[in-house]
């Protein structure tokens, strides 16, 4: 091999190493960008689900409790659904019927933010205003709450797995 051939071979080898390194860095950057996109998408969808689903879970009307509770139960994980059913059956249902109670929960735009998020689990802080009426109140009562809503991804949808007042 001549000196010139060896020099060309060295240049080709260096170019090959640079090309492999550039390809590897490009692939790594693409993976990071894709993961960041997935997290951003998870954050947006989890916050949207927490806002709409929490309003449904906290709202009821004594005139159609069964359908209101069924709507809420569809938004809960099986584990949390069991707690919800127990709580509503023991406390909410008998009192709501007896005192003709209603609860209307509203989450204002911008009143929710992700605390922690990954592609399968999220905790979202939600500020909710709940207007309560019943036969014992002279006027509707407005309750404002901050709630950490834990959601898990199941079948492509976010389901509420826990509610913790803050």
C-alpha positions in Angstrom: 0.0 0.0 0.0 1.3 3.3 -0.9 1.4 6.4 1.3 -1.2 8.0 -0.8 -3.5 4.9 -0.5 -3.0 4.8 3.2 -3.9 8.5 3.5 -7.1 8.0 1.5 -8.1 5.0 3.6 -7.5 7.0 6.8 -9.7 9.9 5.4 -12.4 7.5 4.4 -12.3 5.8 7.8 -12.5 9.2 9.6 -15.4 10.2 7.4 -17.1 6.9 8.2 -16.6 7.5 11.9 -17.9 11.0 11.7 -21.0 9.9 9.7 -21.8 7.1 12.2 -21.4 9.6 15.1 -23.6 12.2 13.3 -26.3 9.5 12.6 -26.2 8.3 16.2 -26.5 11.9 17.5 -29.4 12.6 15.1 -31.2 9.4 16.2 -30.7 10.3 19.9 -32.0 13.8 19.3 -35.1 12.4 17.4 -35.8 10.1 20.3 -35.6 12.9 22.9 -37.8 15.2 20.7 -40.3 12.4 20.3 -40.3 11.6 24.1 -40.7 15.4 24.9 -43.6 15.5 22.4 -45.3 12.5 24.1 -44.9 14.1 27.5 -46.3 17.4 26.3 -49.3 15.6 24.7 -49.8 13.6 28.0 -49.7 16.8 30.0 -52.3 18.6 27.8 -54.6 15.6 27.7 -54.3 14.8 31.4 -55.1 18.5 32.4 -58.1 18.5 30.0 -59.4 15.2 31.4 -58.9 16.3 35.0 -60.8 19.5 34.4 -63.8 18.0 32.7 -63.9 14.7 34.6 -63.6 16.3 38.1 -66.6 18.6 37.3 -68.6 15.5 36.3 -67.6 13.6 39.4 -68.4 16.4 41.8 -71.7 17.3 40.2 -75.1 15.7 40.9 -78.8 16.5 41.1 -81.2 14.6 43.5 -83.7 14.3 40.6 -81.3 12.0 38.6 -78.7 10.7 41.0 -78.4 7.3 39.4 -77.5 8.7 36.0 -75.2 11.3 37.5 -73.3 8.7 39.6 -73.1 6.4 36.5 -71.6 9.2 34.5 -69.0 9.8 37.2 -68.2 6.1 37.7 -67.4 5.7 34.0 -64.5 8.2 34.5 -62.9 6.3 37.5 -60.4 3.5 37.7 -61.9 0.3 39.2 -60.1 0.8 42.5 -61.3 4.4 42.9 -64.8 3.5 41.6 -65.2 1.1 44.5 -64.5 4.0 47.0 -66.7 6.4 45.1 -69.6 3.9 45.1 -69.2 3.3 48.8 -69.1 7.0 49.6 -72.0 8.0 47.4 -74.2 5.1 48.6 -73.6 5.7 52.3 -73.4 9.5 52.5 -74.4 11.4 49.4 -77.4 9.5 48.0 -79.6 9.3 51.1 -78.9 13.0 52.1 -79.2 14.3 48.5 -82.6 12.7 48.1 -83.8 13.7 51.6 -82.8 17.3 51.3 -83.3 17.7 47.5 -79.6 18.6 47.1 -77.7 19.6 43.9 -74.0 20.2 43.4 -72.7 21.9 40.3 -68.9 21.9 40.0 -67.1 24.1 37.5 -63.4 24.4 36.7 -62.5 27.8 35.3 -60.3 28.0 32.2 -56.7 28.1 33.3 -57.6 26.8 36.8 -55.7 23.5 36.4 -52.0 22.6 36.0 -50.0 19.4 35.9 -47.9 18.7 39.0 -46.3 15.5 37.7 -46.8 13.7 34.4 -45.5 10.7 32.5 -47.2 8.9 29.6 -49.2 6.7 31.9 -49.8 8.6 35.2 -50.4 12.2 36.1 -51.2 14.4 39.1 -53.1 17.6 38.2 -53.9 20.4 40.6 -57.4 21.7 39.9 -59.2 24.7 41.3 -62.9 24.0 41.4 -66.0 26.1 42.4 -68.9 24.0 43.6 -72.4 25.5 43.9 -74.5 23.6 46.4 -78.2 23.9 46.9 -80.5 22.0 49.3 -83.7 22.4 51.2 -81.7 23.4 54.3 -80.0 26.4 52.7 -81.7 29.8 52.3 -79.5 30.5 49.2 -77.0 28.5 47.1 -73.6 28.1 48.8 -70.4 28.4 46.8 -67.5 26.2 47.9 -64.1 26.7 46.4 -61.6 23.8 46.6 -58.1 22.9 45.4 -57.8 19.2 44.6 -54.9 17.1 43.4 -56.4 14.7 40.9 -54.4 11.6 40.2 -55.1 10.1 36.8 -53.9 6.9 35.1 -54.0 6.1 31.4 -56.2 3.2 30.5 -57.2 2.2 27.0 -56.1 5.5 25.6 -58.1 7.5 28.1 -57.3 9.1 31.4 -59.2 7.8 34.4 -59.3 9.4 37.8 -57.6 7.2 40.4 -57.6 9.5 43.4 -58.8 12.8 44.7 -56.9 14.6 47.5 -58.1 18.1 48.7 -55.1 20.4 49.2 
